[in-house]
Amino acid sequence: MADMPDVPTTSAQEAGPLVLERKAPYLDVRTPEEFSREHVSGSINVPWILNLTTRQVNPCFVEEAKKALPGADAHVIVSCQVGRRGAMATKALQDADFTNAVNLAGGLQAWTMAGLPTDK
């Protein structure tokens, strides 16, 4: 596996109020299967990897994210299960001029461990 890119991160404690008060979209980059099992209410699902077994990266990720997000200047919380895919997706978004995209350190796991709500 490639090293995790060096991208800005935020904690669940910092991200929680922004997401819950709808001040920043929560971009969940896990697979649709993972998303269907549990996700943050109101989150947007654009998978970074299409298949966990093959680890195939979604070739349309940036294009799909651009369509789903409010704009390149929006503050976006990017998350996966534990942080690795989120970091890679955050890097791709920053390279596409989403300068306020930040990775949620620890991903959904950190979100739930912080006692923040999810939908199952």
DSSP file (Angstrom, degrees, kcal/mol; ACC not computed):
  #  RESIDUE AA STRUCTURE BP1 BP2  ACC     N-H-->O    O-->H-N    N-H-->O    O-->H-N    TCO  KAPPA ALPHA  PHI   PSI    X-CA   Y-CA   Z-CA
    1    1 A M              0   0    0      0, 0.0     3,-0.1     0, 0.0     2,-0.1   0.000 360.0 360.0 360.0 144.9    0.0    0.0    0.0
    2    2 A A        -     0   0    0      1,-0.1     2,-0.0     3,-0.0     0, 0.0  -0.355 360.0 -95.2 -70.4 154.1    1.1    3.5   -0.7
    3    3 A D        -     0   0    0      1,-0.1    -1,-0.1    -2,-0.1     0, 0.0  -0.327  46.8 -97.1 -64.3 152.6    2.0    5.8    2.1
    4    4 A M        -     0   0    0     -3,-0.1    -1,-0.1     1,-0.1    81,-0.1  -0.560  43.4-116.6 -71.1 132.7   -0.7    8.1    3.4
    5    5 A P        -     0   0    0      0, 0.0     2,-1.0     0, 0.0    -1,-0.1  -0.335  26.1-107.8 -68.1 153.8   -0.4   11.5    1.8
    6    6 A D        +     0   0    0     85,-0.0     3,-0.0    -2,-0.0    -2,-0.0  -0.731  59.7 151.2 -84.2 102.4    0.2   14.5    4.1
    7    7 A V        -     0   0    0     -2,-1.0    95,-0.1    96,-0.0    84,-0.1  -0.887  52.6 -83.9-129.7 159.8   -3.1   16.3    4.1
    8    8 A P        -     0   0    0      0, 0.0    95,-2.7     0, 0.0     2,-0.3  -0.373  49.9-164.4 -62.0 141.9   -4.9   18.6    6.6
    9    9 A T  E     -a  103   0A   0     93,-0.2     2,-0.3    95,-0.1    95,-0.2  -0.859  12.2-162.8-125.8 162.6   -6.8   16.6    9.2
   10   10 A T  E     -a  104   0A   0     93,-2.2    95,-2.7    -2,-0.3     2,-0.2  -0.953  21.8-117.7-137.6 157.9   -9.5   17.3   11.8
   11   11 A S     >  -     0   0    0     -2,-0.3     4,-2.8    93,-0.2     5,-0.2  -0.529  25.8-114.3 -91.8 163.0  -10.7   15.4   14.8
   12   12 A A  H  > S+     0   0    0     93,-0.3     4,-2.8     1,-0.2    -1,-0.1   0.869 118.3  57.1 -61.6 -36.2  -14.2   14.0   15.3
   13   13 A Q  H  4 S+     0   0    0      1,-0.2    -1,-0.2     2,-0.2    98,-0.0   0.866 113.0  39.5 -64.6 -36.1  -14.7   16.5   18.1
   14   14 A E  H  > S+     0   0    0      2,-0.1     4,-0.7    -3,-0.1    -2,-0.2   0.882 120.3  44.2 -78.3 -40.1  -13.9   19.4   15.8
   15   15 A A  H  X S+     0   0    0     -4,-2.8     4,-2.6     1,-0.2     5,-0.3   0.838  97.6  74.6 -75.2 -34.1  -15.8   18.1   12.8
   16   16 A G  H  X S+     0   0    0     -4,-2.8     4,-3.1     1,-0.2     5,-0.3   0.900  97.8  42.9 -49.1 -57.0  -18.9   16.9   14.7
   17   17 A P  H  > S+     0   0    0      0, 0.0     4,-1.9     0, 0.0     6,-0.3   0.882 114.0  52.5 -61.1 -37.1  -20.5   20.3   15.3
   18   18 A L  H  <>S+     0   0    0     -4,-0.7     5,-3.0     2,-0.2     6,-1.3   0.924 116.5  38.9 -62.8 -44.1  -19.7   21.5   11.7
   19   19 A V  H ><5S+     0   0    0     -4,-2.6     3,-1.7     4,-0.2    -1,-0.2   0.935 116.3  49.4 -72.4 -47.4  -21.4   18.4   10.2
   20   20 A L  H 3<5S+     0   0    0     -4,-3.1    -2,-0.2    -5,-0.3    -1,-0.2   0.804 113.3  47.1 -66.3 -28.9  -24.3   18.2   12.6
   21   21 A E  T 3<5S-     0   0    0     -4,-1.9    -1,-0.3    -5,-0.3    -2,-0.2   0.282 115.0-118.2 -92.8  10.0  -25.1   21.9   12.1
   22   22 A R  T < 5S+     0   0    0     -3,-1.7    -3,-0.2     2,-0.2    -2,-0.1   0.784  78.6 126.3  59.6  31.8  -24.8   21.5    8.3
   23   23 A K  S   <S+     0   0    0     -5,-3.0    52,-0.3    -6,-0.3    -4,-0.2   0.623  77.2  24.0 -90.1 -15.9  -21.9   24.0    8.1
   24   24 A A  S    S-     0   0    0     -6,-1.3    -1,-0.3    -9,-0.1    -2,-0.2  -0.970  84.3-119.8-148.2 131.5  -19.7   21.5    6.3
   25   25 A P        -     0   0    0      0, 0.0    52,-2.7     0, 0.0     2,-0.7  -0.431  20.9-134.5 -69.9 147.6  -20.6   18.5    4.2
   26   26 A Y  E     -b   77   0A   0     16,-0.3    18,-2.7    50,-0.2     2,-0.8  -0.913  17.8-159.9-103.2 108.6  -19.4   15.0    5.3
   27   27 A L  E     -bc  78  44A   0     50,-3.2    52,-2.9    -2,-0.7     2,-0.7  -0.821   2.3-160.4 -95.4 109.1  -18.0   13.2    2.3
   28   28 A D  E     -bc  79  45A   0     16,-3.1    18,-1.7    -2,-0.8    52,-0.2  -0.809   9.0-175.4 -92.1 115.3  -18.0    9.5    3.0
   29   29 A V        +     0   0    0     50,-3.3    19,-2.7    -2,-0.7    20,-0.7   0.211  44.5 113.6-100.7  15.5  -15.5    7.8    0.6
   30   30 A R  S    S-     0   0    0     49,-0.3    -2,-0.0    17,-0.2    49,-0.0  -0.258  79.3 -80.5 -75.4 171.4  -16.2    4.2    1.6
   31   31 A T     >  -     0   0    0     16,-0.1     4,-2.7     1,-0.1     5,-0.2  -0.289  40.8-109.2 -67.9 158.7  -17.8    1.7   -0.7
   32   32 A P  H  > S+     0   0    0      0, 0.0     4,-2.3     0, 0.0     5,-0.1   0.850 120.5  56.2 -57.2 -33.6  -21.6    1.8   -1.1
   33   33 A E  H  > S+     0   0    0      2,-0.2     4,-1.1     1,-0.2    -3,-0.0   0.934 109.8  43.6 -64.8 -45.7  -21.8   -1.5    0.8
   34   34 A E  H >> S+     0   0    0      1,-0.2     4,-1.5     2,-0.2     3,-0.6   0.927 113.3  52.7 -62.9 -44.3  -19.9    0.0    3.8
   35   35 A F  H 3< S+     0   0    0     -4,-2.7    -2,-0.2     1,-0.2    -1,-0.2   0.882 104.8  55.1 -59.1 -41.1  -22.0    3.1    3.6
   36   36 A S  H 3< S+     0   0    0     -4,-2.3    -1,-0.2     1,-0.2    -2,-0.2   0.779 104.7  54.5 -67.2 -25.9  -25.3    1.1    3.7
   37   37 A R  H << S-     0   0    0     -4,-1.1     2,-0.3    -3,-0.6    -1,-0.2   0.882 130.2 -17.6 -74.6 -38.5  -24.2   -0.6    6.9
   38   38 A E  S  < S+     0   0    0     -4,-1.5    -1,-0.3    -3,-0.1     2,-0.3  -0.903  70.0 156.7-168.3 137.3  -23.6    2.6    8.8
   39   39 A H  B     -E  119   0B   0     80,-2.3    80,-3.8    -2,-0.3     2,-0.3  -0.984  46.5 -86.6-157.8 164.5  -23.0    6.3    7.9
   40   40 A V    >   -     0   0    0     -2,-0.3     3,-2.2    78,-0.3    78,-0.2  -0.604  57.7-100.6 -74.5 132.9  -23.3    9.8    9.3
   41   41 A S  T 3  S+     0   0    0     -2,-0.3    -1,-0.1    76,-0.3   -15,-0.1  -0.305 106.7  12.7 -56.8 131.2  -26.8   11.2    8.7
   42   42 A G  T 3  S+     0   0    0      1,-0.2    -1,-0.3   -17,-0.1   -16,-0.3   0.471  93.6 146.4  81.7   1.9  -26.9   13.5    5.7
   43   43 A S    <   -     0   0    0     -3,-2.2     2,-0.5   -18,-0.1    -1,-0.2  -0.287  47.3-126.1 -72.2 159.5  -23.5   12.4    4.5
   44   44 A I  E     -c   27   0A   0    -18,-2.7   -16,-3.1     2,-0.1     2,-0.7  -0.908  17.8-147.1-106.3 128.6  -22.6   12.2    0.8
   45   45 A N  E     +c   28   0A   0     -2,-0.5   -16,-0.2   -18,-0.2   -18,-0.1  -0.867  32.2 152.9-104.5 111.5  -21.2    8.9   -0.5
   46   46 A V        -     0   0    0    -18,-1.7   -15,-0.1    -2,-0.7    -2,-0.1  -0.907  40.4-134.4-130.0 103.2  -18.7    9.1   -3.3
   47   47 A P        -     0   0    0      0, 0.0   -17,-0.2     0, 0.0   -18,-0.1  -0.303  17.0-165.0 -66.5 137.1  -16.4    6.0   -3.1
   48   48 A W  S    S+     0   0    0    -19,-2.7    10,-3.4     1,-0.2     2,-0.4   0.862  87.0  36.7 -80.2 -42.5  -12.7    6.4   -3.4
   49   49 A I  E     -F   57   0C   0    -20,-0.7     8,-0.3     8,-0.3    -1,-0.2  -0.943  69.3-158.9-113.1 132.5  -12.2    2.6   -4.0
   50   50 A L  E    S+     0   0C   0      6,-3.1     2,-0.4    -2,-0.4     7,-0.1   0.796  81.7  22.5 -80.2 -28.9  -14.9    0.7   -6.0
   51   51 A N  E  >> -F   56   0C   0      5,-0.6     4,-2.1     1,-0.1     5,-0.6  -0.966  60.9-153.6-144.7 121.4  -14.1   -2.7   -4.6
   52   52 A L  T  45S+     0   0    0     -2,-0.4    -1,-0.1     1,-0.2    -2,-0.0   0.806  97.0  53.2 -65.3 -29.4  -12.3   -3.5   -1.4
   53   53 A T  T  45S+     0   0    0      1,-0.2    -1,-0.2     2,-0.0    -2,-0.0   0.944 120.5  29.2 -71.6 -48.3  -11.0   -6.8   -2.7
   54   54 A T  T  45S-     0   0    0      2,-0.1    -2,-0.2     1,-0.0    -1,-0.2   0.653  94.5-139.5 -86.9 -15.6   -9.3   -5.5   -5.8
   55   55 A R  T  <5 +     0   0    0     -4,-2.1     2,-0.4     1,-0.2    -3,-0.2   0.758  36.1 174.1  61.2  26.7   -8.6   -2.0   -4.3
   56   56 A Q  E   < -F   51   0C   0     -5,-0.6    -6,-3.1    -7,-0.1    -5,-0.6  -0.518  28.0-131.7 -69.2 120.6   -9.6   -0.5   -7.7
   57   57 A V  E     -F   49   0C   0     -2,-0.4    -8,-0.3    -8,-0.3    -9,-0.1  -0.506  24.9-106.8 -72.8 139.7   -9.6    3.3   -7.3
   58   58 A N    >   -     0   0    0    -10,-3.4     3,-1.6    -2,-0.2     4,-0.2  -0.560  26.2-158.4 -67.4 111.0  -12.7    5.1   -8.6
   59   59 A P  T 3  S+     0   0    0      0, 0.0     4,-0.2     0, 0.0     3,-0.2   0.698  92.1  48.3 -68.2 -16.6  -11.5    6.7  -11.9
   60   60 A C  T 3> S+     0   0    0      1,-0.1     4,-3.0     2,-0.1     5,-0.3   0.201  76.7 115.9-104.5  14.2  -14.4    9.2  -11.7
   61   61 A F  H <> S+     0   0    0     -3,-1.6     4,-2.8     1,-0.2     5,-0.2   0.917  78.2  41.7 -53.3 -54.1  -14.0   10.1   -8.0
   62   62 A V  H  > S+     0   0    0     -4,-0.2     4,-2.7     1,-0.2    -1,-0.2   0.920 116.0  49.9 -63.3 -43.7  -13.1   13.8   -8.5
   63   63 A E  H  > S+     0   0    0      1,-0.2     4,-1.6     2,-0.2    -1,-0.2   0.922 114.0  45.1 -60.1 -45.3  -15.8   14.3  -11.2
   64   64 A E  H  X S+     0   0    0     -4,-3.0     4,-1.7     1,-0.2    -2,-0.2   0.889 113.0  50.8 -66.7 -39.6  -18.5   12.7   -9.0
   65   65 A A  H  X S+     0   0    0     -4,-2.8     4,-2.4    -5,-0.3    -2,-0.2   0.909 106.3  54.9 -64.8 -41.7  -17.4   14.6   -5.9
   66   66 A K  H  < S+     0   0    0     -4,-2.7    -1,-0.2     1,-0.2    -2,-0.2   0.891 110.3  46.7 -58.2 -39.8  -17.5   17.9   -7.8
   67   67 A K  H  < S+     0   0    0     -4,-1.6    -1,-0.2    -5,-0.2    -2,-0.2   0.841 117.0  43.4 -69.9 -33.5  -21.1   17.1   -8.8
   68   68 A A  H  < S+     0   0    0     -4,-1.7    -2,-0.2    -5,-0.1    -1,-0.2   0.749 102.3  74.7 -86.8 -25.8  -22.1   16.2   -5.2
   69   69 A L  S  < S-     0   0    0     -4,-2.4     3,-0.1    -5,-0.1     7,-0.0  -0.534  83.5-119.6 -93.5 156.7  -20.3   19.0   -3.2
   70   70 A P  S    S-     0   0    0      0, 0.0     2,-0.2     0, 0.0    -1,-0.1   0.727  79.0 -47.7 -68.2 -22.1  -21.5   22.6   -3.0
   71   71 A G    >   -     0   0    0      1,-0.1     3,-1.7     3,-0.0    -4,-0.0  -0.827  55.0 -87.9 161.2 161.1  -18.3   24.0   -4.5
   72   72 A A  T 3  S+     0   0    0      1,-0.3    28,-0.7    -2,-0.2    27,-0.4   0.728 121.8  54.2 -64.3 -22.5  -14.5   24.0   -4.5
   73   73 A D  T 3  S+     0   0    0     25,-0.1    -1,-0.3    26,-0.1    25,-0.1   0.502  84.4 113.2 -90.3  -2.5  -14.3   26.6   -1.8
   74   74 A A  S <  S-     0   0    0     -3,-1.7     2,-0.6     1,-0.1    26,-0.4  -0.369  76.2-114.5 -69.1 145.4  -16.6   24.7    0.6
   75   75 A H        -     0   0    0    -52,-0.3     2,-0.4    26,-0.1    26,-0.2  -0.737  43.0-170.4 -76.2 120.4  -15.2   23.3    3.9
   76   76 A V  E     - d   0 101A   0     24,-1.4    26,-2.7    -2,-0.6     2,-0.7  -0.967  21.3-149.3-123.9 129.5  -15.5   19.5    3.4
   77   77 A I  E     -bd  26 102A   0    -52,-2.7   -50,-3.2    -2,-0.4     2,-0.4  -0.879  20.0-160.7 -94.5 116.1  -15.0   16.8    5.9
   78   78 A V  E     +bd  27 103A   0     24,-3.3    26,-3.1    -2,-0.7     2,-0.3  -0.836  17.2 170.7-102.2 133.6  -13.7   13.7    4.1
   79   79 A S  E     +b   28   0A   0    -52,-2.9   -50,-3.3    -2,-0.4   -49,-0.3  -0.993  19.9 167.7-146.8 149.5  -14.0   10.3    5.8
   80   80 A C        -     0   0    0     -2,-0.3    28,-2.7    24,-0.3    29,-0.1  -0.335  62.0 -68.2-128.0-144.3  -13.6    6.6    5.3
   81   81 A Q  S    S-     0   0    0     26,-0.2    28,-2.4    27,-0.2    29,-0.3   0.926 120.7  -6.7 -81.9 -46.9  -13.5    3.9    7.9
   82   82 A V  S    S-     0   0    0     25,-0.2    24,-0.6    26,-0.2    25,-0.2   0.480 106.4 -88.5-130.8  -6.2  -10.2    4.6    9.7
   83   83 A G  S  > S+     0   0    0     23,-0.2     4,-1.9    22,-0.2     5,-0.1   0.147  96.8  96.3 126.8 -23.1   -8.5    7.4    7.7
   84   84 A R  H  > S+     0   0    0      2,-0.2     4,-1.9     1,-0.2     5,-0.2   0.970  93.3  38.3 -68.2 -54.4   -6.3    6.0    4.9
   85   85 A R  H  > S+     0   0    0      1,-0.2     4,-2.8     2,-0.2     5,-0.2   0.881 114.9  57.2 -63.5 -36.2   -8.8    6.2    2.0
   86   86 A G  H  > S+     0   0    0      1,-0.2     4,-2.6     2,-0.2    -1,-0.2   0.894 105.5  50.0 -60.3 -40.3  -10.0    9.5    3.4
   87   87 A A  H  X S+     0   0    0     -4,-1.9     4,-2.2     2,-0.2    -1,-0.2   0.915 112.1  46.9 -65.2 -43.0   -6.4   10.9    3.2
   88   88 A M  H  X S+     0   0    0     -4,-1.9     4,-2.0     2,-0.2    -2,-0.2   0.906 114.4  47.3 -66.0 -40.9   -6.0    9.8   -0.4
   89   89 A A  H  X S+     0   0    0     -4,-2.8     4,-2.4     2,-0.2    -2,-0.2   0.892 109.9  53.2 -67.0 -39.4   -9.4   11.2   -1.4
   90   90 A T  H  X S+     0   0    0     -4,-2.6     4,-2.7    -5,-0.2    -2,-0.2   0.915 108.4  50.7 -60.8 -42.9   -8.6   14.5    0.4
   91   91 A K  H  X S+     0   0    0     -4,-2.2     4,-2.4     2,-0.2    -1,-0.2   0.917 109.9  49.7 -60.9 -44.2   -5.3   14.7   -1.6
   92   92 A A  H  X S+     0   0    0     -4,-2.0     4,-0.9     1,-0.2    -1,-0.2   0.903 112.2  48.2 -62.3 -40.9   -7.2   14.2   -4.8
   93   93 A L  H ><>S+     0   0    0     -4,-2.4     5,-2.6     2,-0.2     3,-0.6   0.917 110.9  49.9 -66.6 -42.9   -9.7   16.9   -3.9
   94   94 A Q  H ><5S+     0   0    0     -4,-2.7     3,-1.8     1,-0.3    -2,-0.2   0.898 107.5  54.2 -62.5 -39.2   -7.0   19.3   -2.9
   95   95 A D  H 3<5S+     0   0    0     -4,-2.4    -1,-0.3     1,-0.3    -2,-0.2   0.742 105.9  54.4 -64.6 -22.3   -5.3   18.7   -6.2
   96   96 A A  T <<5S-     0   0    0     -4,-0.9    -1,-0.3    -3,-0.6    -2,-0.2   0.081 130.7 -96.1 -98.0  21.3   -8.6   19.5   -7.9
   97   97 A D  T < 5S+     0   0    0     -3,-1.8     2,-1.6     1,-0.2    -3,-0.2   0.632  82.1 136.5  75.2  17.9   -8.7   22.9   -6.0
   98   98 A F    > < +     0   0    0     -5,-2.6     3,-1.6     1,-0.2    -1,-0.2  -0.643  26.3 170.9 -86.7  76.8  -10.9   21.9   -3.1
   99   99 A T  T 3   +     0   0    0     -2,-1.6    -1,-0.2   -27,-0.4   -26,-0.1   0.665  67.2  54.6 -69.3 -17.9   -8.5   23.8   -0.8
  100  100 A N  T 3  S+     0   0    0    -28,-0.7   -24,-1.4   -26,-0.4     2,-0.4   0.174  76.7 121.3-102.6  17.1  -10.8   23.4    2.3
  101  101 A A  E <   - d   0  76A   0     -3,-1.6     2,-0.4   -26,-0.2   -24,-0.2  -0.674  40.0-177.3 -79.2 131.7  -11.1   19.6    2.1
  102  102 A V  E     - d   0  77A   0    -26,-2.7   -24,-3.3    -2,-0.4     2,-0.4  -0.977  24.3-122.2-131.7 145.9   -9.8   18.0    5.3
  103  103 A N  E     -ad   9  78A   0    -95,-2.7   -93,-2.2    -2,-0.4     2,-0.9  -0.688  23.6-124.4 -86.8 135.2   -9.5   14.3    6.3
  104  104 A L  E >   -a   10   0A   0    -26,-3.1     3,-2.3    -2,-0.4   -24,-0.3  -0.712  30.7-126.6 -78.4 109.8  -11.3   13.1    9.4
  105  105 A A  T 3  S+     0   0    0    -95,-2.7   -93,-0.3    -2,-0.9   -22,-0.2  -0.382  93.7  10.3 -59.9 123.9   -8.5   11.6   11.5
  106  106 A G  T >> S-     0   0    0    -24,-0.6     4,-1.4    -2,-0.2     3,-0.6   0.372 103.0-135.5  86.4  -5.8   -9.6    8.0   12.4
  107  107 A G  H X>  -     0   0    0     -3,-2.3     4,-1.9     1,-0.2     3,-0.5  -0.053  62.1 -21.2  58.8-153.7  -12.5    8.1   10.0
  108  108 A L  H 3> S+     0   0    0    -28,-2.7     4,-2.8     1,-0.2     5,-0.3   0.820 135.1  63.4 -60.4 -31.7  -16.0    6.8   10.9
  109  109 A Q  H <> S+     0   0    0    -28,-2.4     4,-2.2    -3,-0.6    -1,-0.2   0.928 105.7  43.8 -59.6 -44.9  -14.4    4.8   13.7
  110  110 A A  H <X S+     0   0    0     -4,-1.4     4,-1.5    -3,-0.5    -1,-0.2   0.878 111.2  56.0 -67.0 -37.5  -13.2    7.9   15.5
  111  111 A W  H  <>S+     0   0    0     -4,-1.9     5,-1.9     1,-0.2     3,-0.3   0.947 112.1  40.8 -58.9 -50.5  -16.6    9.6   14.8
  112  112 A T  H ><5S+     0   0    0     -4,-2.8     3,-1.7     1,-0.2    -1,-0.2   0.875 111.6  55.8 -69.7 -36.1  -18.5    6.8   16.6
  113  113 A M  H 3<5S+     0   0    0     -4,-2.2    -1,-0.2     1,-0.3    -2,-0.2   0.772 102.0  58.5 -66.4 -24.0  -15.9    6.5   19.4
  114  114 A A  T 3<5S-     0   0    0     -4,-1.5    -1,-0.3    -3,-0.3    -2,-0.2   0.456 121.1-111.9 -81.5  -0.5  -16.5   10.2   20.0
  115  115 A G  T < 5 +     0   0    0     -3,-1.7    -3,-0.2     1,-0.3    -2,-0.1   0.656  65.9 151.2  80.7  15.8  -20.2    9.3   20.6
  116  116 A L      < -     0   0    0     -5,-1.9    -1,-0.3    -6,-0.2    -2,-0.1  -0.539  48.9 -98.3 -82.4 150.1  -21.4   11.2   17.5
  117  117 A P        +     0   0    0      0, 0.0   -76,-0.3     0, 0.0     2,-0.3  -0.301  40.1 177.7 -76.5 149.4  -24.6    9.9   15.8
  118  118 A T        -     0   0    0    -78,-0.2     2,-0.4    -6,-0.1   -78,-0.3  -0.925  26.8-121.7-136.8 164.2  -24.8    7.6   12.8
  119  119 A D  B      E   39   0B   0    -80,-3.8   -80,-2.3    -2,-0.3     0, 0.0  -0.903 360.0 360.0-105.7 138.2  -27.6    6.0   10.8
  120  120 A K              0   0    0     -2,-0.4    -1,-0.1   -82,-0.2   -80,-0.1   0.353 360.0 360.0-119.8 360.0  -27.6    2.2   10.5
